[in-house]
Amino acid sequence: MAVEGISRYFRLWKHIANPGEYLFHKVARHKQNLVFTTKPFPIRFQVPPSLYLIFKEIFMVDVYEMDELVSTLPTAPVVIDIGANVGFFDIQLLSKIGKATIYAYEPVPANVKTLQHTLQQNPGLGQSIQLFSMAVTGKPIDQLELFIEAEDKSQVVASVFSAFHENNSQKIMVPCITLTDIIEKNSLDVIDLLKVDCEGSEYDIMYNTAPELIRRAKKMAIEVHNLDNDLNNIDAFDRYIQSLGYTTTRSPINSFCYALEATRQ
C-alpha cells in the first residue's frame, strides 16, 4: 500500500542515503537537477525538475513497496521493465537486491538519454540493466506513433493516445518490439518480475500476448488505467489476469489509475 503524509519522509530516509538533498533543496528542485544516492547499495542518479513527481512516487510514496517486493524475488532475478522511463524503478530494485538481469524498454529519447547518463555514472550498472530505446506492443508493428510533451526533457505521460494528457502536444515515431519477441528472442523460460507502466498500452500488450508466454512471469506489477467501460478498465483487466491463473491485488494511484500486483505459483 502506498504511503502518505509524514510516512513518505521515513521512506525517503529508508531508500536514500542523502535525504537532505531533497529536504534542504525543496524549493530549488523546481529549477535544477538534484543528485541522490540510494541505499543500502549505492547508486548515484540525477532527478531533473520534470521528474520530481516520479521520484516521489517511487522513493517516497513507494508505490511498488520495494522492500516487500524484493523479499519475494530470488537473489538474482530476471526482470522485464516495460516503460522504464529514466530507470527509477530499476535503480531502486538494484539498490536493494544487488544482482539482477533487467531488460528495460523505454521509447522516449529524452528519458533514454537520462538513464544512459545514470548507467555511465555508475560503473557496473550496465551489467544488470540492458536498455532498449523501443516501445513494447502486443501486436507486431515496426513503428508506433507516440504523443509526448513538447519540451525536450525527460517526460512522464507519453502515450499512444492523443488525449491521454493535455500536455502531449508533440508526435514522434518510435521503433517497436512485441513482448512475445522479448521473451522468445532472449530465451526467457522464467521471468521473475514483469513490470509494466506504459500509459494505456498495457491492454494491447497483455491482451495480445499468448497466455502461455505471459504465464512465464511469476510476478507482475502493472499500472492500469481506466480508458473505457468495455475491456480497457481495471475490473476487466483484473478478471483477465486472474483467468490466467494469477492471484491479484490492486490499489488506487489516482482517480483513473491503479497499481495491480499479480502472483502465480
C-alpha positions in Angstrom: 0.0 0.0 0.0 1.4 3.4 -1.0 2.2 5.7 2.0 1.0 9.2 2.7 1.8 12.1 4.9 4.9 12.1 7.1 5.4 8.4 6.4 6.8 9.5 3.0 9.8 11.1 4.7 10.5 7.9 6.6 10.5 6.0 3.2 12.8 8.7 1.8 15.2 8.1 4.7 14.9 4.4 4.2 15.7 4.4 0.5 18.0 7.4 0.0 21.4 7.8 1.6 21.3 11.6 1.3 17.7 12.6 2.1 18.9 16.2 2.9 19.3 16.8 -0.8 15.5 16.7 -1.1 14.7 18.3 2.3 17.2 21.3 2.0 16.5 22.0 -1.7 12.8 21.6 -1.7 12.2 25.0 -3.4 15.2 24.8 -5.7 14.3 21.4 -7.0 11.9 23.0 -9.5 14.8 24.9 -11.1 17.7 22.4 -11.0 18.7 18.8 -11.1 19.3 17.2 -7.7 21.6 14.2 -7.2 20.7 11.3 -4.9 22.4 8.1 -3.8 20.4 5.0 -2.9 21.0 2.6 0.0 22.0 0.0 1.0 23.7 -0.5 -2.3 24.8 3.0 -3.5 23.6 4.1 -7.0 24.1 7.7 -7.8 21.4 9.3 -10.1 20.1 12.7 -11.1 16.5 13.9 -10.9 15.5 16.6 -13.3 12.8 19.0 -12.3 10.3 17.4 -14.7 10.5 14.1 -12.8 10.2 15.0 -9.2 6.7 13.6 -9.0 8.0 10.3 -10.3 10.9 10.4 -7.9 8.4 10.9 -5.0 6.1 8.2 -6.3 9.0 5.6 -6.3 11.1 6.6 -3.4 8.7 8.3 -1.0 5.2 7.1 -1.7 6.8 3.8 -2.5 4.1 2.6 -4.9 5.9 -0.6 -5.5 6.5 -1.4 -1.8 10.1 -2.2 -2.9 11.3 -3.9 0.3 8.3 -6.2 0.3 8.6 -6.8 -3.4 12.3 -7.7 -3.2 11.6 -10.1 -0.4 9.6 -12.2 -2.8 12.2 -12.4 -5.5 15.3 -14.7 -5.9 18.7 -13.3 -5.3 19.4 -12.7 -9.0 16.0 -12.2 -10.6 15.2 -11.8 -14.3 13.1 -8.7 -14.8 11.3 -7.1 -17.8 10.6 -3.4 -17.3 8.2 -2.1 -19.9 8.1 1.7 -19.7 11.3 2.2 -17.8 11.2 6.0 -18.0 14.5 7.1 -16.6 15.1 4.0 -14.6 14.0 4.9 -11.1 12.2 1.6 -10.5 15.3 -0.3 -11.7 17.6 1.8 -9.7 15.6 1.2 -6.5 15.4 -2.5 -7.2 19.1 -2.9 -7.7 19.8 -0.8 -4.6 18.1 -3.5 -2.6 18.9 -6.7 -4.3 22.3 -6.1 -5.8 22.2 -8.6 -8.7 19.5 -8.8 -11.4 19.2 -9.1 -15.1 16.8 -6.3 -16.2 15.5 -5.9 -19.8 14.5 -2.2 -19.8 12.4 -0.7 -22.6 11.7 3.0 -22.9 10.7 4.8 -26.2 11.1 8.5 -25.2 14.5 9.7 -26.4 15.0 12.2 -23.5 14.2 9.5 -20.9 16.6 7.1 -22.6 19.3 9.8 -22.5 18.8 10.4 -18.8 19.0 6.7 -18.0 22.1 6.3 -20.2 23.7 9.0 -18.1 23.0 7.1 -14.9 24.5 4.0 -16.4 27.6 5.9 -17.4 27.9 7.4 -13.9 27.7 4.0 -12.2 30.3 1.6 -13.5 29.0 -2.0 -13.4 25.3 -0.9 -13.5 25.2 -1.7 -17.2 25.9 -5.3 -16.4 22.5 -5.5 -14.8 20.4 -3.2 -17.0 20.1 -3.9 -20.7 18.5 -0.7 -22.1 16.5 -0.7 -25.3 15.1 2.5 -26.8 11.9 1.0 -28.0 8.2 0.8 -27.3 6.7 -2.6 -26.5 3.5 -3.8 -28.1 1.2 -6.8 -28.2 0.5 -6.8 -31.9 3.6 -6.7 -34.1 4.3 -3.4 -35.8 7.6 -1.8 -36.9 6.9 1.7 -35.6 4.5 3.4 -33.3 3.1 7.0 -33.1 3.7 8.4 -29.6 2.3 11.6 -28.2 4.6 13.4 -25.8 5.2 16.7 -24.2 6.7 19.4 -26.4 9.7 20.1 -24.2 12.9 18.3 -25.0 13.3 16.9 -21.5 12.6 13.7 -19.5 8.9 13.0 -19.6 6.2 11.2 -17.6 3.0 10.7 -19.6 4.0 9.8 -23.2 1.2 7.7 -24.6 -0.2 6.2 -27.9 -3.4 8.0 -27.1 -3.5 11.6 -28.2 -5.9 12.7 -25.5 -4.2 10.8 -22.7 -2.7 14.0 -21.2 -3.3 17.6 -22.1 0.4 18.4 -22.3 1.1 15.7 -25.0 1.2 18.1 -28.0 4.0 16.6 -29.9 4.1 13.4 -32.0 7.1 11.2 -32.6 7.6 7.8 -34.3 9.4 5.2 -32.3 10.6 1.6 -33.1 8.7 -1.3 -31.5 9.2 -4.8 -30.3 6.5 -7.2 -29.0 6.5 -8.8 -25.6 6.5 -12.1 -27.5 9.8 -11.2 -29.2 11.3 -10.1 -25.9 10.5 -13.4 -24.3 11.4 -15.7 -27.2 14.5 -13.9 -28.6 16.0 -13.8 -25.1 15.0 -17.4 -24.3 13.3 -16.4 -21.1 11.7 -19.5 -19.8 11.1 -17.9 -16.4 10.5 -14.2 -15.7 10.7 -13.4 -12.0 9.1 -10.0 -12.4 7.3 -8.3 -15.3 6.8 -4.6 -14.6 4.5 -2.6 -17.0 4.0 1.2 -16.8 3.1 2.4 -20.3 0.2 4.9 -20.1 -2.6 2.8 -21.6 -0.7 0.4 -23.7 -0.9 -2.3 -21.1 -4.1 -3.5 -22.7 -2.6 -4.1 -26.1 0.5 -5.8 -24.6 -1.3 -8.1 -22.2 -4.4 -8.9 -24.3 -2.4 -9.6 -27.5 0.4 -11.8 -26.0 -0.2 -15.5 -25.9 -1.3 -16.6 -22.4 1.4 -19.3 -22.2 4.0 -16.6 -22.6 2.5 -14.3 -20.0 2.4 -17.3 -17.6 6.2 -17.4 -17.7 6.1 -14.4 -15.4 5.9 -15.5 -11.7 5.0 -12.0 -10.6 3.7 -8.9 -12.3 3.5 -5.2 -11.3 1.3 -3.3 -13.7 0.0 0.2 -13.8 -3.6 0.0 -15.1 -5.5 3.0 -16.5 -9.3 3.2 -16.9 -9.9 4.0 -20.5 -13.4 2.8 -21.3 -16.2 0.7 -19.9 -15.6 -2.3 -22.1 -12.3 -4.2 -21.8 -9.9 -1.4 -21.1 -10.5 -0.8 -17.4 -9.2 -2.1 -14.1 -12.1 -4.5 -13.5 -12.0 -6.2 -16.9 -8.2 -6.3 -16.8 -8.1 -7.8 -13.3 -10.5 -10.5 -14.3 -8.4 -11.4 -17.3 -5.2 -11.6 -15.3 -6.9 -13.8 -12.8 -8.2 -16.1 -15.6 -4.5 -16.8 -16.4 -4.0 -18.3 -13.0 -2.7 -15.3 -11.1 -3.7 -14.1 -7.6 -4.1 -10.3 -7.8 -4.3 -7.3 -5.5 -4.8 -3.7 -6.5 -4.7 -0.3 -5.0 -5.6 3.2 -6.5 -2.9 5.6 -7.5 -5.3 8.3 -8.6 -8.9 8.5 -9.8 -8.2 6.7 -13.1 -5.1 4.6 -12.4 -4.4 1.6 -10.3 -1.4 -0.4 -9.2 -2.1 -4.1 -9.8 0.1 -6.9 -8.5 -0.2 -10.4 -9.8 1.4 -13.6 -8.4 1.4 -17.1 -9.9 2.8 -20.1 -8.2 
